[in-house]
Amino acid sequence: MLGLMQDRPLLISSLIDHAATFHPRTEIVARTCEGPIARSNWAGIRRRSKQVANALKQLGIFPGDRVGTLAWNTHRHLELYYGVSGSGAVLHTVNPRLFPEQIDYIVNHAEDKVLFFDITFADLVAKIAPALKTVTTFVAMTDRAHMPDLNLPNLLCYEELIDAQRDDYAWPEFDERNASSLCYTSGTTGHPKGVLYSHRSTVLHSLMECAPDTFGVNSSTSLLLVVPMFHANGWGMPYATAMVGAKLVMPGAQMDGQSIYELMRDEHVNYSQAVPTVWAMFFQFLDAHPEIDVKALGVQHICCGGAATPRAMIDRIERDFGAEFTQGWGMTETSPIGVIGKLLPKHAGLSQDERTSMKMKQGRGVWGVEPKIVGPDGAALPHDGVSAGLLHVRGPWIARAYYKGETNVLDDEGFFPTGDIATIDEDGYVQVVDRAKDVIKSGGEWISSIDLEGAACGHPAIAEAAIIGIAHPTWQERPLLIAVKRAGCEVTREALMEFLSGKVAKWWVPDDVVFVDALPHTATGKLLKTALREQFRDYQPLQPKSMGN
């Protein structure tokens, strides 16, 4: 027997309609690529997103067609989020930090028909345009006064295109399982893979982002979204903020410490989300300006993800901001929420050091995501906080296949294999030990590169650290620490190894330390360890260790 409740499709257009109806004057603030701050509100975003939908119709875009963007976090990109998906087309957010050859590949693989781009990417677009086989129209996201001088076929000006459209567009209704957006992974090997989200998965994911035990976004939130909108749909925040009518502040192309500080100060930001590298840059700015009272900003909540957050960074965020720190884990294939590191009531009596230790775990499962860990034989391992295995997840916003690619990526129980090695404790907290491809296998035991990197970054002279395994004749692999010093700071190899000897197991201490000016990163800001392993493939440590040293 079926229930007697109304059956309304879960569509992204319902989010912008809600925001414009019940929170019409809540501000949307963005630093534009032209320089000035642009101010709008949810009513204005809906009006212009409907103009976008009419413009797409004029350009011959039909439901299911892919529309590409090469764009930062701005009000115009937000308009495309709703105008494209709301019309039934598929928004394809292209990561501009990928190599041009990778961008060529994914735009052609997605078969984008229109490519919207910010003017900061004009030279990139000019370079790749001849290789884009399916793009028939290019739209520069600016006004006529700032149009780039490009020799491209069918090059249009965004503001002129939008201004010529009516704003009385009626959002169509269709199956909630229809595709809404497309993001490609930035894998370090092979071609990027397309993750195709649905309207249903996006709306359900947004609901969970507003839950207090997740991000707790609400109508009193003033969110500075530093996470790029081309990274897993900006962690879903362009949708969740509309669902509750929160204020959304976007930094455009300027994500340096000073620019982030100014937006926090001027827009009364109380919540911000960014990857650890952004916070590292922010703290470098603060170190150069000791006169700034960070607590006076009034930031109450800071969320990190994309990479493990070092203990020293967690402590500094909570000490300097006086804010609650939350870490999360996810990936493009999980929309991206997988687990969120909120503490339980039982943790209220813990010391600050113990609380930080809990927050260094990636987090607990949230409704909608079911995690498990499995051994080499595929058998499930106990949730005892000790047994480490491959992390698998399933849920309504988890990918089941890749676009035009592998269709059988799930295990026999329908779980998606993440490629991470993790433990899960009795309270459901997931702690990622390492990526399966990054864990160091030494003498039959695992050494976590994540934990070692976090320990190294706890030294006041270290800005960033990477751990890779190097070949060892007896122990198979041993860890090598590759570190970047903070500006104006000095530390010797011996001093850093001595520092680590008190922080990790004795046999985990790296065989050697190499100092470099900078570390390579992927397009999503993660350490590019394939490049480091290639660079140091034949490296011989100064003093090879034995497992017992």
VEXDREN-2710 file (C-alpha; in Angstrom, 1 decimal):
% VEXDREN-2710
k/r/px/py/pz
1/MET/0.0/0.0/0.0
2/LEU/1.4/3.4/-1.0
3/GLY/1.2/6.5/1.1
4/LEU/-1.1/9.3/0.3
5/MET/1.4/12.2/0.3
6/GLN/2.0/14.6/-2.5
7/ASP/4.8/13.5/-4.9
8/ARG/6.8/16.5/-5.9
9/PRO/10.1/16.1/-7.7
10/LEU/13.2/17.2/-5.9
11/LEU/14.6/19.8/-8.3
12/ILE/17.4/22.4/-7.9
13/SER/15.0/25.1/-9.2
14/SER/13.0/24.6/-6.0
15/LEU/16.0/25.9/-4.0
16/ILE/16.3/29.2/-5.7
17/ASP/12.5/29.7/-5.7
18/HIS/12.5/29.2/-1.9
19/ALA/15.4/31.6/-1.4
20/ALA/13.9/34.3/-3.6
21/THR/10.4/33.9/-2.0
22/PHE/11.3/33.7/1.7
23/HIS/14.7/35.4/1.8
24/PRO/14.5/37.8/-1.1
25/ARG/16.7/40.5/0.4
26/THR/19.4/38.3/1.9
27/GLU/22.7/39.5/0.4
28/ILE/24.8/37.7/-2.2
29/VAL/28.3/39.4/-2.2
30/ALA/31.1/38.6/-4.7
31/ARG/34.4/40.1/-5.6
32/THR/34.3/40.3/-9.4
33/CYS/37.1/39.5/-11.7
34/GLU/37.0/43.1/-12.8
35/GLY/37.9/44.2/-9.3
36/PRO/34.9/45.8/-7.5
37/ILE/32.5/44.1/-5.1
38/ALA/29.2/43.1/-6.6
39/ARG/26.1/43.0/-4.4
40/SER/22.9/41.2/-5.2
41/ASN/20.4/39.1/-3.2
42/TRP/18.5/35.9/-3.6
43/ALA/15.6/37.6/-5.5
44/GLY/18.2/39.1/-7.9
45/ILE/20.0/35.8/-8.4
46/ARG/16.7/34.1/-9.3
47/ARG/15.7/36.9/-11.7
48/ARG/19.1/36.7/-13.5
49/SER/19.2/32.8/-13.5
50/LYS/15.9/32.9/-15.3
51/GLN/17.4/35.2/-17.8
52/VAL/20.3/32.7/-18.1
53/ALA/17.7/30.0/-18.9
54/ASN/16.1/32.1/-21.6
55/ALA/19.5/32.8/-23.0
56/LEU/20.4/29.1/-23.2
57/LYS/17.2/28.4/-25.1
58/GLN/18.1/31.2/-27.6
59/LEU/21.6/29.5/-28.0
60/GLY/19.9/26.2/-28.8
61/ILE/20.6/24.4/-25.5
62/PHE/18.1/21.6/-24.8
63/PRO/17.5/19.5/-21.7
64/GLY/20.4/17.2/-21.1
65/ASP/22.9/19.3/-23.1
66/ARG/26.1/20.1/-21.2
67/VAL/27.1/23.7/-20.5
68/GLY/30.7/24.3/-19.4
69/THR/32.1/26.9/-17.1
70/LEU/35.6/28.1/-16.4
71/ALA/34.8/30.4/-13.5
72/TRP/35.7/31.5/-10.0
73/ASN/33.2/31.9/-7.1
74/THR/31.1/34.9/-8.3
75/HIS/27.5/36.0/-8.6
76/ARG/27.6/35.2/-12.3
77/HIS/28.7/31.6/-11.7
78/LEU/25.9/31.3/-9.1
79/GLU/23.4/32.5/-11.7
80/LEU/24.7/29.7/-14.0
81/TYR/24.3/27.1/-11.2
82/TYR/20.6/27.8/-11.2
83/GLY/19.9/28.9/-14.8
84/VAL/21.6/25.9/-16.4
85/SER/20.4/23.1/-14.1
86/GLY/17.0/24.7/-13.5
87/SER/16.3/24.6/-17.3
88/GLY/17.1/20.9/-17.5
89/ALA/20.6/21.3/-19.0
90/VAL/23.7/20.0/-17.2
91/LEU/26.2/22.4/-15.6
92/HIS/29.7/21.2/-16.2
93/THR/32.1/23.1/-13.9
94/VAL/35.6/22.8/-15.4
95/ASN/38.6/23.0/-13.1
96/PRO/40.8/25.8/-14.6
97/ARG/43.8/24.5/-12.6
98/LEU/44.0/21.4/-14.7
99/PHE/46.6/21.2/-17.4
100/PRO/45.3/22.6/-20.8
101/GLU/45.4/19.0/-22.2
102/GLN/43.2/17.8/-19.4
103/ILE/40.8/20.6/-20.0
104/ASP/40.7/19.8/-23.7
105/TYR/39.9/16.2/-22.8
106/ILE/37.1/16.8/-20.3
107/VAL/35.3/19.5/-22.4
108/ASN/35.4/17.2/-25.4
109/HIS/34.4/14.2/-23.3
110/ALA/31.5/16.0/-21.8
111/GLU/30.5/17.4/-25.2
112/ASP/29.9/20.9/-23.9
113/LYS/28.0/23.1/-26.4
114/VAL/28.6/26.4/-24.7
115/LEU/31.6/27.5/-22.6
116/PHE/31.2/30.4/-20.1
117/PHE/34.5/31.7/-18.9
118/ASP/35.8/34.4/-16.5
119/ILE/38.1/37.0/-18.1
120/THR/41.0/35.8/-16.0
121/PHE/40.9/32.7/-18.2
122/ALA/40.8/34.5/-21.6
123/ASP/44.3/33.4/-22.5
124/LEU/43.6/29.8/-21.5
125/VAL/40.4/29.8/-23.6
126/ALA/42.2/31.2/-26.6
127/LYS/44.8/28.5/-26.3
128/ILE/42.4/25.5/-26.0
129/ALA/39.6/26.7/-28.2
130/PRO/40.9/25.1/-31.5
131/ALA/40.9/21.7/-29.7
132/LEU/37.3/22.0/-28.4
133/LYS/35.3/20.0/-30.9
134/THR/31.8/20.5/-29.6
135/VAL/31.8/24.0/-28.3
136/THR/29.9/26.3/-30.6
137/THR/29.6/29.4/-28.5
138/PHE/31.9/31.1/-26.0
139/VAL/30.6/33.6/-23.5
140/ALA/32.9/35.9/-21.6
141/MET/31.5/36.5/-18.1
142/THR/31.9/40.2/-18.0
143/ASP/30.4/43.5/-19.4
144/ARG/31.2/45.1/-22.7
145/ALA/33.8/47.5/-21.2
146/HIS/35.9/44.5/-20.0
147/MET/35.5/42.2/-22.9
148/PRO/38.8/40.4/-23.8
149/ASP/40.2/40.9/-27.3
150/LEU/39.9/37.3/-28.5
151/ASN/39.5/35.9/-32.0
152/LEU/37.0/33.2/-31.2
153/PRO/33.9/32.0/-33.1
154/ASN/30.6/33.2/-31.7
155/LEU/32.2/35.1/-28.8
156/LEU/29.4/36.7/-26.7
157/CYS/29.4/39.2/-23.8
158/TYR/27.6/37.7/-20.7
159/GLU/26.0/40.9/-19.5
160/GLU/24.7/41.8/-23.0
161/LEU/23.4/38.3/-23.4
162/ILE/21.6/38.3/-20.1
163/ASP/20.3/41.8/-20.3
164/ALA/18.6/41.0/-23.6
165/GLN/16.5/38.2/-22.0
166/ARG/13.1/38.3/-20.2
167/ASP/13.0/37.2/-16.6
168/ASP/9.6/35.5/-16.7
169/TYR/10.9/32.0/-17.4
170/ALA/8.8/29.1/-15.9
171/TRP/11.1/26.3/-14.5
172/PRO/10.2/23.0/-16.2
173/GLU/9.3/19.9/-14.1
174/PHE/11.0/16.6/-14.9
175/ASP/12.2/13.5/-13.3
176/GLU/14.3/14.3/-10.2
177/ARG/16.8/11.6/-11.2
178/ASN/17.7/13.6/-14.3
179/ALA/21.3/14.8/-14.4
180/SER/21.9/18.3/-13.0
181/SER/25.7/18.8/-13.0
182/LEU/29.0/17.2/-14.0
183/CYS/32.3/17.4/-12.2
184/TYR/35.5/15.6/-13.3
185/THR/38.0/14.1/-10.8
186/SER/41.5/15.4/-11.0
187/GLY/43.2/12.0/-10.8
188/THR/47.0/12.0/-10.8
189/THR/47.1/9.1/-13.3
190/GLY/45.0/8.5/-16.4
191/HIS/42.3/10.7/-17.7
192/PRO/39.9/12.6/-15.3
193/LYS/36.6/10.8/-14.7
194/GLY/33.2/12.4/-14.9
195/VAL/30.8/12.3/-11.9
196/LEU/27.3/13.0/-12.9
197/TYR/25.0/14.4/-10.2
198/SER/21.2/14.3/-10.2
199/HIS/18.7/16.8/-9.0
200/ARG/17.5/14.3/-6.4
201/SER/21.0/13.6/-5.1
202/THR/21.8/17.4/-4.9
203/VAL/18.7/18.3/-3.0
204/LEU/19.1/15.4/-0.5
205/HIS/22.8/16.4/-0.1
206/SER/21.7/20.0/0.6
207/LEU/19.3/18.9/3.3
208/MET/22.0/17.1/5.2
209/GLU/24.4/20.1/4.9
210/CYS/21.9/22.2/6.9
211/ALA/21.7/19.6/9.7
212/PRO/23.2/20.8/13.0
213/ASP/25.4/17.7/13.2
214/THR/26.8/18.4/9.7
215/PHE/27.5/22.0/8.8
216/GLY/24.4/23.6/10.4
217/VAL/24.0/26.2/7.8
218/ASN/20.9/28.4/8.5
219/SER/19.3/31.8/7.8
220/SER/21.7/33.5/10.2
221/THR/24.8/32.2/8.5
222/SER/27.1/34.6/6.6
223/LEU/29.2/32.1/4.7
224/LEU/32.5/33.0/3.0
225/LEU/32.8/30.2/0.4
226/VAL/36.5/30.0/-0.4
227/VAL/36.1/26.4/-1.7
228/PRO/36.0/26.8/-5.5
229/MET/32.7/26.2/-7.1
230/PHE/34.5/23.9/-9.6
231/HIS/35.4/21.5/-6.7
232/ALA/32.5/19.1/-6.2
233/ASN/29.9/22.0/-6.7
234/GLY/31.6/24.1/-4.0
235/TRP/31.0/21.4/-1.4
236/GLY/27.3/21.9/-2.2
237/MET/27.1/25.2/-0.5
238/PRO/25.7/27.2/-3.4
239/TYR/22.6/25.0/-3.0
240/ALA/22.5/24.7/0.8
241/THR/22.7/28.4/1.3
242/ALA/19.7/28.9/-0.9
243/MET/17.8/26.2/0.9
244/VAL/17.9/28.2/4.1
245/GLY/18.4/31.7/2.7
246/ALA/21.9/32.2/4.2
247/LYS/24.1/35.1/3.1
248/LEU/26.7/34.0/0.6
249/VAL/30.1/35.8/0.2
250/MET/32.4/34.8/-2.7
251/PRO/36.0/35.8/-3.1
252/GLY/36.3/35.6/-6.9
253/ALA/39.8/35.0/-8.1
254/GLN/41.4/36.6/-5.0
255/MET/42.0/34.1/-2.3
256/ASP/45.1/35.6/-0.8
257/GLY/45.2/36.2/3.0
258/GLN/44.5/40.0/2.8
259/SER/41.5/39.5/0.5
260/ILE/40.0/36.8/2.7
261/TYR/40.5/39.0/5.8
262/GLU/38.9/42.0/4.2
263/LEU/35.8/40.0/3.2
264/MET/35.5/38.5/6.6
265/ARG/35.8/42.0/8.2
266/ASP/33.5/43.9/5.8
267/GLU/30.8/41.3/5.3
268/HIS/30.5/40.2/9.0
269/VAL/31.3/36.6/8.0
270/ASN/30.6/34.1/10.8
271/TYR/31.3/30.9/8.8
272/SER/34.0/30.0/6.3
273/GLN/35.0/26.9/4.4
274/ALA/38.3/26.3/2.7
275/VAL/41.1/23.7/2.2
276/PRO/44.1/23.8/4.6
277/THR/46.4/25.5/2.1
278/VAL/44.1/28.6/2.1
279/TRP/44.2/28.8/5.9
280/ALA/48.0/28.5/5.8
281/MET/48.1/31.5/3.5
282/PHE/45.7/33.4/5.7
283/PHE/47.9/32.8/8.8
284/GLN/50.9/34.0/6.9
285/PHE/49.1/37.2/6.3
286/LEU/48.2/37.4/10.0
287/ASP/51.8/36.7/11.0
288/ALA/52.8/39.8/9.0
289/HIS/50.1/41.9/10.7
290/PRO/50.2/41.2/14.4
291/GLU/48.1/44.3/15.0
292/ILE/45.0/42.5/13.7
293/ASP/42.6/41.1/16.4
294/VAL/41.3/38.0/14.7
295/LYS/38.7/37.3/17.4
296/ALA/37.1/40.7/16.6
297/LEU/36.0/39.3/13.2
298/GLY/33.4/37.3/15.0
299/VAL/33.9/34.1/12.9
300/GLN/32.1/31.3/14.8
301/HIS/32.7/28.3/12.6
302/ILE/35.5/27.2/10.2
303/CYS/35.4/24.0/8.2
304/CYS/38.3/22.3/6.5
305/GLY/38.4/19.5/4.0
306/GLY/40.2/18.3/0.9
307/ALA/43.2/17.2/2.8
308/ALA/44.0/16.2/6.4
309/THR/44.3/19.3/8.7
310/PRO/47.4/19.4/10.8
311/ARG/47.0/19.5/14.6
312/ALA/48.8/22.8/14.8
313/MET/46.4/24.4/12.3
314/ILE/43.3/23.1/14.3
315/ASP/44.7/24.5/17.5
316/ARG/45.5/27.9/15.9
317/ILE/42.1/28.2/14.3
318/GLU/40.3/27.6/17.6
319/ARG/42.7/29.7/19.6
320/ASP/43.0/32.8/17.3
321/PHE/39.5/32.9/16.0
322/GLY/37.8/31.5/19.0
323/ALA/35.8/29.5/16.5
324/GLU/34.6/26.0/16.3
325/PHE/36.7/23.9/13.9
326/THR/35.1/21.1/11.9
327/GLN/36.9/18.7/9.6
328/GLY/35.1/16.7/6.9
329/TRP/36.0/14.0/4.5
330/GLY/34.5/13.4/1.1
331/MET/35.4/13.3/-2.6
332/THR/33.9/14.3/-5.9
333/GLU/32.2/10.9/-6.0
334/THR/30.4/11.6/-2.7
335/SER/29.0/15.1/-3.7
336/PRO/31.2/15.5/-1.4
337/ILE/29.9/14.8/2.1
338/GLY/31.1/11.5/3.4
339/VAL/31.7/12.1/7.1
340/ILE/31.8/15.2/9.3
341/GLY/33.9/15.6/12.4
342/LYS/31.4/17.0/14.9
343/LEU/31.9/16.0/18.5
344/LEU/29.4/14.2/20.7
345/PRO/28.0/15.2/24.1
346/LYS/30.3/12.6/25.7
347/HIS/33.3/14.6/24.5
348/ALA/32.4/17.7/26.5
349/GLY/34.6/16.8/29.4
350/LEU/37.7/16.2/27.3
351/SER/40.8/18.4/27.6
352/GLN/41.6/20.7/24.7
353/ASP/44.3/18.4/23.6
354/GLU/42.0/15.4/23.6
355/ARG/39.3/17.3/21.8
356/THR/41.8/18.2/19.1
357/SER/42.8/14.6/18.8
358/MET/39.1/13.7/18.1
359/LYS/38.8/16.6/15.6
360/MET/41.8/15.2/13.7
361/LYS/39.7/12.3/12.7
362/GLN/37.8/12.8/9.5
363/GLY/34.4/12.5/11.2
364/ARG/31.3/10.4/11.9
365/GLY/28.9/9.1/9.3
366/VAL/25.9/11.3/8.6
367/TRP/22.5/10.2/7.5
368/GLY/22.6/9.1/3.9
369/VAL/26.1/7.8/3.9
370/GLU/26.9/4.3/5.1
371/PRO/30.6/3.5/5.5
372/LYS/32.4/0.2/5.9
373/ILE/36.0/-1.0/5.9
374/VAL/37.1/-4.2/4.3
375/GLY/40.3/-6.3/4.3
376/PRO/42.3/-7.6/1.4
377/ASP/39.8/-10.4/1.0
378/GLY/36.8/-8.0/0.8
379/ALA/35.4/-9.1/4.2
380/ALA/34.1/-6.3/6.4
381/LEU/36.4/-5.4/9.4
382/PRO/35.1/-4.4/12.9
383/HIS/34.5/-0.8/13.9
384/ASP/37.0/-1.0/16.8
385/GLY/39.2/2.0/15.9
386/VAL/42.2/-0.3/15.3
387/SER/41.4/-2.5/12.3
388/ALA/42.4/-0.6/9.2
389/GLY/41.1/-1.5/5.8
390/LEU/39.8/0.0/2.5
391/LEU/37.0/2.5/3.0
392/HIS/33.8/1.9/1.0
393/VAL/30.6/4.0/1.1
394/ARG/27.1/3.9/-0.3
395/GLY/24.2/6.3/-0.2
396/PRO/21.8/8.4/-2.3
397/TRP/24.5/11.0/-3.2
398/ILE/27.3/8.6/-3.9
399/ALA/28.3/7.8/-7.5
400/ARG/27.5/4.4/-8.9
401/ALA/29.3/4.8/-12.2
402/TYR/31.4/7.3/-14.1
403/TYR/30.1/9.3/-17.1
404/LYS/30.8/7.4/-20.3
405/GLY/33.1/5.2/-18.3
406/GLU/33.2/2.2/-16.0
407/THR/29.7/1.1/-15.2
408/ASN/30.7/-1.5/-12.6
409/VAL/32.6/0.4/-10.0
410/LEU/30.7/-0.8/-6.9
411/ASP/31.3/-3.9/-4.8
412/ASP/28.9/-6.7/-4.5
413/GLU/26.9/-4.9/-1.8
414/GLY/26.6/-1.7/-3.8
415/PHE/29.4/0.2/-1.9
416/PHE/31.7/2.6/-3.7
417/PRO/35.5/1.9/-3.1
418/THR/37.1/5.2/-2.1
419/GLY/40.7/4.2/-2.4
420/ASP/41.4/5.4/1.2
421/ILE/42.6/3.2/4.0
422/ALA/40.8/4.0/7.3
423/THR/39.7/2.8/10.7
424/ILE/36.2/3.3/12.1
425/ASP/35.7/3.4/15.9
426/GLU/32.8/2.2/18.0
427/ASP/31.2/5.7/17.8
428/GLY/31.4/5.7/14.0
429/TYR/34.4/8.1/13.7
430/VAL/36.3/7.5/10.5
431/GLN/40.0/8.1/10.6
432/VAL/41.7/8.0/7.2
433/VAL/45.1/6.4/7.6
434/ASP/46.2/7.1/4.1
435/ARG/45.4/6.8/0.4
436/ALA/46.0/3.2/-0.6
437/LYS/48.5/4.3/-3.1
438/ASP/50.4/6.6/-0.6
439/VAL/50.6/4.3/2.5
440/ILE/54.2/3.3/3.2
441/LYS/54.7/-0.5/3.7
442/SER/57.7/-1.0/5.9
443/GLY/58.7/-4.4/7.2
444/GLY/55.2/-5.7/6.8
445/GLU/53.7/-2.8/8.7
446/TRP/51.9/0.4/7.5
447/ILE/53.2/3.9/8.1
448/SER/50.6/6.6/7.7
449/SER/52.0/9.4/5.5
450/ILE/49.0/11.6/6.7
451/ASP/50.0/11.2/10.4
452/LEU/53.7/11.9/9.7
453/GLU/52.9/15.0/7.6
454/GLY/50.7/16.3/10.4
455/ALA/53.4/15.7/13.0
456/ALA/56.0/17.5/10.8
457/CYS/53.7/20.5/10.3
458/GLY/53.5/20.8/14.0
459/HIS/57.0/22.2/14.1
460/PRO/56.8/26.0/14.1
461/ALA/59.4/26.3/11.3
462/ILE/57.6/24.0/8.8
463/ALA/55.0/25.4/6.4
464/GLU/54.1/22.3/4.5
465/ALA/55.4/18.7/4.5
466/ALA/55.0/15.6/2.3
467/ILE/55.9/12.0/3.1
468/ILE/56.7/9.5/0.4
469/GLY/58.1/6.0/0.5
470/ILE/61.6/5.2/-0.9
471/ALA/63.0/1.8/-1.6
472/HIS/64.9/0.0/1.1
473/PRO/66.8/-3.3/0.6
474/THR/65.5/-4.8/3.9
475/TRP/62.3/-3.1/4.8
476/GLN/60.8/-2.7/1.3
477/GLU/60.0/1.0/1.9
478/ARG/61.0/3.7/4.3
479/PRO/59.6/7.2/4.7
480/LEU/61.3/10.3/3.3
481/LEU/60.2/13.7/4.6
482/ILE/60.1/16.5/2.0
483/ALA/59.5/19.9/3.8
484/VAL/59.0/23.6/3.1
485/LYS/60.2/26.0/5.7
486/ARG/58.2/29.0/6.9
487/ALA/59.4/32.3/5.6
488/GLY/62.1/33.6/8.0
489/CYS/62.4/30.3/9.9
490/GLU/65.3/27.9/10.1
491/VAL/65.4/24.3/11.2
492/THR/68.0/21.6/10.5
493/ARG/67.4/18.0/9.3
494/GLU/68.6/16.7/12.7
495/ALA/66.4/19.0/14.7
496/LEU/63.3/18.1/12.7
497/MET/64.0/14.4/13.1
498/GLU/64.5/14.8/16.8
499/PHE/61.2/16.7/17.0
500/LEU/59.4/13.9/15.2
501/SER/61.0/11.2/17.5
502/GLY/58.8/12.4/20.3
503/LYS/55.7/12.6/18.3
504/VAL/55.5/9.3/16.4
505/ALA/56.6/5.7/16.9
506/LYS/60.4/5.4/16.8
507/TRP/60.3/3.2/13.6
508/TRP/58.1/5.8/11.9
509/VAL/60.7/8.5/12.0
510/PRO/61.8/9.2/8.4
511/ASP/65.1/8.0/7.2
512/ASP/65.9/11.5/5.9
513/VAL/64.7/15.0/5.5
514/VAL/64.9/17.1/2.3
515/PHE/64.1/20.8/2.3
516/VAL/62.5/22.3/-0.9
517/ASP/61.2/25.7/-1.8
518/ALA/57.7/24.4/-2.7
519/LEU/55.8/21.2/-3.1
520/PRO/53.8/20.2/-6.2
521/HIS/50.0/20.1/-5.9
522/THR/47.1/18.7/-7.9
523/ALA/44.5/20.9/-9.4
524/THR/42.4/20.5/-6.2
525/GLY/45.2/21.5/-3.9
526/LYS/46.3/18.0/-2.8
527/LEU/50.0/17.0/-2.7
528/LEU/51.0/15.6/-6.0
529/LYS/53.0/12.6/-4.7
530/THR/53.4/11.0/-8.1
531/ALA/55.7/13.9/-9.1
532/LEU/57.6/13.6/-5.8
533/ARG/58.0/9.8/-6.1
534/GLU/59.3/10.3/-9.6
535/GLN/61.7/13.1/-8.5
536/PHE/63.1/11.1/-5.6
537/ARG/62.8/7.7/-7.2
538/ASP/66.6/7.0/-6.8
539/TYR/67.2/9.0/-3.6
540/GLN/69.6/7.5/-1.1
541/PRO/69.2/8.7/2.5
542/LEU/72.2/10.0/4.4
543/GLN/71.7/7.6/7.2
544/PRO/69.4/4.7/6.4
545/LYS/67.5/3.5/9.5
546/SER/66.7/0.0/10.7
547/MET/63.1/-0.7/11.8
548/GLY/64.2/-0.7/15.4
549/ASN/66.2/2.5/15.5
END
